[in-house]
Amino acid sequence: MSEARVESSIEACFGGLYDARVQGRCDHKLIDIIIIAVCAMITGAESWVEVETFGKEKEDWLATLLELPNGIPSHDTMGRVFAVLDAEAFQECFTRWVERVYHVTKGQVVAIDGKRVRRSHDKVIGKDAIHMVSAWASANGIVLGQRKVDDKSNEITAIPELLRMLDVSGCIVTIDAMGCQKKIVQRICDEKADYVLSVKDNQGKLHQDIQEWFAYGDQVNFANMESSYYETTNKGHGRIEIRRCWVVSDQLAFEHIRHHEGWAGLESIVRVQRERRQGDNSQMETAFYISSLANDAKVILEATRSHWAIENSLHWVLDVTFREDVSRIRTGNSPQNMTVLRHLTLNILKKDTSKGSLRNKRYKAALNTTFLEQLLDQV
């Protein structure tokens, strides 16, 4: 692997991090510790002890990439370093690295959602489990950035901060009902992006009025309304899924809706029905949205469907492949810094286009240093 290639990405973006340790008493370079942790996590390490084990087993190889003035740091050193490392600065370095390495295609869905890191709590000191809000680029299949919040309700304040960190211009931002807030909508528009936001009872009057307008639209068959409709059907595993989308971009609808003022860029109201049929059983659910996209049911339906990729391709993978919910790393800033390391590792693995599951690629990288080098060379 080319050493210059490593410096052009990870070292270039993380090398300037402030080192909170006492200068002159540090046996190991901060950037060496970070790169060792990244390589170890690619190969399946889940704890600082396993990171140290990887480092010692691969010390000769790591010495071709890093200075390692005093060999491999111990797991205690690893834990102390990531516990005091500024978490916000580490997240900002991650965002710069993503912008440097990946080209986020315009027009794709950027899904924003939160996830609780369950075992990061510490009952002894009264510390609750952390809650991370992440942005997921659906087409690229990568994490764009993340912010820590104290609990789910604080996503409302964290989402605008996350959007400020990212370049989402030209993209479609999707958020669940928690993020359906006027300040968040304004921030999305300020970032020159579009939005499709779920509306539920937390926006009671808006939710009620949208429901009533679509009920009226059904009665008149949407006659003389600026509207569009799109439907998809998917079959598999003995199940049929039908998705229907109605979009109304009619000025009369907005005049009917109370308190629609203040929703920056609002162009349409949306109803999506999802029907699942399996044998004699059938289930139907209906959801409502507001959007800055005008009268394009196909695009909006795809955006609502793509939003759930953050559940299947990020949250599920973090729990099952990276075992995030059983991790007991909880000291200081370690939980959120470890989350950033997991996201960085996931992005590196997603960059690889060879066949095989993420779990198998991690196992292969642990066995085959050449493959590990190939993964790092791609970024």
HUWO-V313131 format. One record per residue. RES is the residue in one small letter. SS is DSSP state (a for helix, b for strand, c for the rest). NEAR is the number of other C-alpha atoms within 8 Angstrom. D_LAST is the distance of its C-alpha to the last C-alpha in Angstrom with 1 decimal. Layout:
RES|SS|NEAR|D_LAST, RES|SS|NEAR|D_LAST
This chain:
m|c|7|11.3, s|c|6|11.3, e|a|7|12.0, a|a|6|11.4, r|a|10|7.8, v|a|12|7.7, e|a|9|10.2, s|a|8|8.6, s|a|12|6.5, i|a|11|8.1, e|a|10|11.2, a|a|9|11.7, c|a|11|11.8, f|a|12|13.6, g|c|9|15.5, g|c|6|18.3, l|c|8|19.3, y|c|6|23.1, d|c|6|24.2, a|c|6|27.3, r|c|7|28.5, v|c|6|31.6, q|c|5|30.5, g|c|4|32.1, r|c|6|32.2, c|c|8|28.6, d|c|6|27.9, h|c|12|24.1, k|c|9|21.5, l|a|8|19.9, i|a|9|16.3, d|a|11|17.0, i|a|11|18.3, i|a|8|15.3, i|a|9|12.8, i|a|11|15.6, a|a|10|15.9, v|a|11|12.3, c|a|9|12.6, a|a|13|16.1, m|a|13|15.5, i|a|14|13.1, t|c|12|16.1, g|c|10|18.6, a|c|11|19.9, e|c|10|21.8, s|c|8|23.8, w|a|11|23.8, v|a|8|26.1, e|a|11|23.6, v|a|15|20.8, e|a|12|23.4, t|a|8|24.3, f|a|10|20.9, g|a|12|20.6, k|a|8|24.1, e|a|6|23.6, k|c|8|20.4, e|a|10|21.6, d|a|6|22.0, w|a|7|18.4, l|a|10|17.1, a|c|9|19.6, t|c|6|17.8, l|c|7|14.8, l|c|7|16.8, e|c|6|20.3, l|c|10|21.9, p|c|7|25.2, n|c|7|27.0, g|c|7|25.2, i|c|10|23.6, p|c|10|24.6, s|c|8|26.9, h|a|11|26.3, d|a|7|28.8, t|a|8|26.9, m|a|11|23.7, g|a|11|25.8, r|a|8|27.5, v|a|9|24.4, f|a|11|22.8, a|a|11|26.3, v|a|10|26.8, l|c|13|23.4, d|c|8|23.8, a|a|9|22.4, e|a|7|22.4, a|a|8|20.6, f|a|13|17.9, q|a|13|17.6, e|a|9|17.5, c|a|11|14.6, f|a|13|12.7, t|a|12|13.8, r|a|9|12.8, w|a|12|9.2, v|a|9|9.4, e|a|9|11.3, r|a|8|9.1, v|a|8|5.9, y|c|6|8.4, h|c|6|11.8, v|c|7|14.5, t|c|8|17.3, k|c|7|20.7, g|c|7|23.4, q|c|10|21.5, v|b|14|22.6, v|b|14|21.2, a|b|16|23.0, i|b|15|24.0, d|b|10|25.6, g|b|10|26.4, k|b|9|26.3, r|b|8|28.5, v|c|11|27.1, r|a|9|30.4, r|a|11|30.7, s|a|13|29.5, h|c|11|33.1, d|b|10|35.4, k|c|7|39.1, v|c|5|40.5, i|c|5|39.4, g|c|7|39.6, k|b|8|35.9, d|c|9|34.9, a|c|11|31.7, i|c|15|28.9, h|b|13|28.0, m|b|13|24.5, v|b|15|24.2, s|b|13|20.8, a|b|13|19.7, w|b|14|18.2, a|b|14|17.0, s|c|14|19.0, a|c|7|17.8, n|c|7|14.0, g|c|10|14.8, i|b|10|12.8, v|b|13|14.3, l|b|11|14.6, g|b|13|16.7, q|b|12|19.6, r|b|13|23.0, k|b|10|25.5, v|b|12|29.0, d|c|8|32.2, d|c|8|33.2, k|a|8|32.8, s|a|6|35.2, n|a|9|33.2, e|a|13|30.4, i|a|11|32.7, t|a|7|31.9, a|a|12|28.3, i|a|13|27.2, p|a|12|28.2, e|a|9|26.3, l|a|12|23.1, l|a|12|23.7, r|a|9|24.2, m|a|9|20.7, l|c|9|19.0, d|c|7|19.1, v|c|12|20.9, s|c|8|23.1, g|c|9|24.1, c|c|13|23.0, i|b|14|25.5, v|b|15|25.6, t|b|15|27.3, i|b|14|28.8, d|c|11|31.5, a|a|10|35.0, m|a|10|34.3, g|a|11|32.3, c|c|13|35.0, q|c|8|36.2, k|a|9|37.3, k|a|7|35.2, i|a|12|32.0, v|a|13|33.0, q|a|10|33.7, r|a|11|30.3, i|a|14|28.6, c|a|11|30.9, d|a|7|30.2, e|c|11|26.5, k|c|9|27.6, a|c|13|26.6, d|b|13|28.9, y|b|13|29.8, v|b|16|31.4, l|b|14|32.8, s|b|13|34.8, v|b|15|38.4, k|c|9|40.4, d|a|6|43.4, n|a|7|41.7, q|a|9|42.5, g|a|8|45.9, k|a|8|47.7, l|a|12|44.8, h|a|12|44.2, q|a|8|47.9, d|a|11|48.4, i|a|11|45.6, q|a|9|47.0, e|a|8|50.5, w|a|10|49.4, f|a|9|47.8, a|a|8|51.0, y|a|8|52.9, g|a|10|50.7, d|a|8|51.4, q|a|7|55.1, v|c|7|55.1, n|c|6|52.5, f|c|9|50.4, a|c|6|53.0, n|c|4|52.7, m|c|8|49.5, e|c|8|46.3, s|b|11|44.2, s|b|10|42.0, y|b|11|41.5, y|b|10|38.9, e|b|9|38.9, t|b|7|36.7, t|b|8|37.8, n|b|7|35.6, k|b|8|37.2, g|b|6|36.0, h|c|4|37.1, g|c|7|40.6, r|b|10|39.6, i|b|11|39.8, e|b|11|37.9, i|b|12|39.2, r|b|12|37.6, r|b|12|39.7, c|b|15|38.8, w|b|12|41.4, v|b|14|40.5, v|b|13|43.2, s|c|13|42.7, d|c|10|46.4, q|a|6|47.9, l|a|6|50.7, a|a|10|48.4, f|a|9|47.0, e|a|7|50.5, h|a|8|51.3, i|c|10|48.4, r|c|9|49.4, h|c|7|47.1, h|c|8|44.7, e|c|5|44.8, g|c|6|41.9, w|c|9|39.2, a|c|9|37.3, g|c|8|36.5, l|c|9|38.2, e|c|11|38.9, s|b|14|39.6, i|b|12|40.5, v|b|12|39.3, r|b|12|40.6, v|b|12|38.6, q|b|12|40.4, r|b|11|38.8, e|b|11|41.2, r|b|11|40.6, r|b|11|43.2, q|b|9|43.6, g|c|7|47.0, d|c|5|49.7, n|b|6|47.4, s|b|9|45.9, q|b|7|44.0, m|b|8|43.5, e|b|7|41.6, t|b|8|41.5, a|b|9|39.1, f|b|14|39.5, y|b|11|37.0, i|b|14|37.1, s|b|15|34.8, s|c|11|34.3, l|c|12|33.9, a|c|8|37.3, n|c|12|39.0, d|c|10|36.2, a|a|12|36.6, k|a|10|34.1, v|a|7|31.2, i|a|11|32.3, l|a|13|32.9, e|a|8|29.4, a|a|12|28.1, t|a|10|30.2, r|a|8|29.1, s|a|10|25.3, h|a|14|25.9, w|c|9|26.6, a|a|11|23.2, i|a|13|22.2, e|a|8|24.9, n|a|9|24.0, s|a|9|20.2, l|a|11|19.6, h|a|10|22.8, w|a|10|24.0, v|a|10|20.7, l|a|12|20.7, d|a|10|24.3, v|a|8|24.4, t|c|9|21.1, f|c|10|20.3, r|c|10|24.1, e|a|9|23.7, d|a|9|27.4, v|a|7|28.7, s|c|10|26.7, r|c|6|29.2, i|c|10|27.0, r|c|11|29.1, t|c|8|29.8, g|c|7|29.4, n|c|13|26.0, s|a|14|24.4, p|a|12|24.5, q|a|11|22.5, n|a|14|20.0, m|a|10|19.6, t|a|8|19.1, v|a|12|16.2, l|a|11|14.7, r|a|11|15.5, h|a|9|13.9, l|a|11|10.6, t|a|11|10.9, l|a|10|12.1, n|a|11|9.3, i|a|12|6.9, l|a|11|10.0, k|a|10|10.8, k|a|9|7.9, d|c|8|9.6, t|c|5|12.8, s|c|4|15.0, k|c|4|18.2, g|c|6|19.0, s|c|6|19.2, l|a|9|16.7, r|a|7|19.4, n|a|8|19.6, k|a|10|15.9, r|a|11|16.2, y|a|10|19.4, k|a|10|18.0, a|a|13|15.3, a|a|11|18.2, l|a|6|20.3, n|c|8|18.1, t|a|8|16.0, t|a|7|15.0, f|a|9|13.4, l|a|13|11.7, e|a|9|10.3, q|a|9|9.2, l|a|12|7.3, l|a|10|5.5, d|a|10|5.4, q|c|8|3.8, v|c|10|0.0
